[in-house]
Amino acid sequence: MSTQKYLYDLHTDHKTWLSELALFEDELTIMKNRLGEVSIKNTSQEVKAQVEQFQNRFIIQLNELAMVKKGINTEERELQADISANPTAADRRKGEDDVALRDRVETFVTLFEELKAEFNQFAASWL
């Protein structure tokens, strides 16, 4: 399925997504620090196992975040190259919307929010 959007709207989406990803990256850092606090305060095997699971999930999220960010930056560079090559009426032209990238961003956001909620519940019960 081919989807067209105004170039300005595509650019706005890219910038919004990159801002959201930067926020998620900051949140992951905060969650990693809180996880360290939980680990220090609770030495039971049950808690240590859950801490390790969250550490692994945070690593996976950071890797996926980097891949999503790379995809967005690639699309943004292509968009900017298109505008540079043909600046005429760039504010009224449409370009191809990468639906797969859009879906990947939306999936990442959903999974991240679920992870954050699950982690906050875990941290609240052990801190």
C-alpha positions as CSV (number, residue, x, y, z in Angstrom):
1,M,0.0,0.0,0.0
2,S,1.4,3.3,-1.1
3,T,0.8,6.3,1.2
4,Q,1.6,9.9,0.3
5,K,2.0,12.7,2.8
6,Y,3.2,16.3,2.4
7,L,7.0,16.6,2.8
8,Y,6.5,19.1,5.6
9,D,4.3,16.6,7.5
10,L,6.9,13.8,7.0
11,H,9.6,16.1,8.4
12,T,7.4,17.0,11.4
13,D,6.7,13.3,12.0
14,H,10.5,12.5,11.9
15,K,11.3,15.3,14.3
16,T,8.5,14.3,16.7
17,W,9.6,10.7,16.7
18,L,13.3,11.6,17.3
19,S,12.2,13.8,20.3
20,E,10.1,10.9,21.7
21,L,13.0,8.5,21.3
22,A,15.3,10.8,23.1
23,L,12.8,11.0,26.0
24,F,12.5,7.2,26.0
25,E,16.3,6.9,26.1
26,D,16.4,9.2,29.2
27,E,13.6,7.2,30.8
28,L,15.6,4.0,30.2
29,T,18.6,5.5,31.9
30,I,16.4,6.4,34.9
31,M,14.9,2.9,35.0
32,K,18.3,1.4,34.9
33,N,19.4,3.5,37.9
34,R,16.2,2.5,39.8
35,L,16.9,-1.1,38.9
36,G,20.4,-0.7,40.5
37,E,18.7,0.6,43.6
38,V,16.4,-2.4,43.8
39,S,19.3,-4.8,43.3
40,I,21.3,-3.2,46.1
41,K,18.5,-3.2,48.5
42,N,17.2,-6.7,47.8
43,T,19.5,-9.6,47.7
44,S,17.0,-12.5,47.4
45,Q,17.4,-14.8,44.4
46,E,13.8,-14.0,43.3
47,V,14.6,-10.3,43.0
48,K,18.0,-10.9,41.4
49,A,16.3,-13.0,38.7
50,Q,13.8,-10.3,38.0
51,V,16.6,-7.7,38.0
52,E,18.5,-9.7,35.4
53,Q,15.3,-10.0,33.3
54,F,14.8,-6.3,33.3
55,Q,18.4,-5.6,32.5
56,N,18.1,-7.8,29.4
57,R,14.8,-6.2,28.4
58,F,16.4,-2.7,28.8
59,I,19.3,-3.8,26.5
60,I,16.8,-5.0,23.9
61,Q,14.9,-1.8,24.1
62,L,18.0,0.3,23.7
63,N,19.0,-1.8,20.7
64,E,15.6,-1.4,19.1
65,L,15.6,2.3,19.9
66,A,18.9,2.7,18.1
67,M,17.6,0.8,15.0
68,V,14.4,2.9,14.9
69,K,16.4,6.1,15.2
70,K,18.7,5.0,12.4
71,G,15.6,4.3,10.2
72,I,14.1,7.7,10.9
73,N,17.4,9.5,10.3
74,T,17.8,7.6,7.0
75,E,14.3,8.7,5.9
76,E,15.0,12.3,7.0
77,R,18.2,12.4,5.0
78,E,16.4,11.1,1.9
79,L,13.6,13.7,2.4
80,Q,16.2,16.5,2.7
81,A,18.0,15.3,-0.4
82,D,14.7,15.3,-2.3
83,I,14.0,18.8,-1.2
84,S,17.6,20.0,-2.1
85,A,17.4,18.4,-5.5
86,N,14.0,19.9,-6.3
87,P,13.2,22.8,-3.9
88,T,10.3,24.1,-6.1
89,A,7.0,24.0,-4.2
90,A,8.5,21.7,-1.5
91,D,5.9,22.9,0.9
92,R,3.1,21.6,-1.4
93,R,4.7,18.4,-2.7
94,K,4.0,15.0,-1.3
95,G,6.4,12.2,-0.7
96,E,6.2,8.5,0.1
97,D,5.4,7.7,3.7
98,D,7.4,4.7,5.0
99,V,4.5,2.8,6.5
100,A,6.8,0.0,7.8
101,L,8.8,2.6,9.7
102,R,5.7,4.3,11.0
103,D,4.4,0.9,12.2
104,R,7.8,0.2,13.8
105,V,7.8,3.4,15.7
106,E,4.2,2.8,16.9
107,T,5.1,-0.7,18.0
108,F,8.2,0.5,19.8
109,V,6.2,3.1,21.7
110,T,3.5,0.6,22.7
111,L,6.1,-2.0,23.9
112,F,8.1,0.6,25.7
113,E,5.1,1.9,27.6
114,E,4.2,-1.6,28.6
115,L,7.8,-2.3,29.8
116,K,7.8,1.0,31.7
117,A,4.5,0.2,33.5
118,E,5.7,-3.3,34.4
119,F,9.0,-2.0,35.6
120,N,7.4,0.7,37.7
121,Q,5.1,-1.8,39.4
122,F,8.1,-4.1,40.1
123,A,10.3,-1.2,41.5
124,A,7.4,0.1,43.6
125,S,7.0,-3.3,45.2
126,W,10.7,-3.7,46.1
127,L,11.8,-0.2,47.0
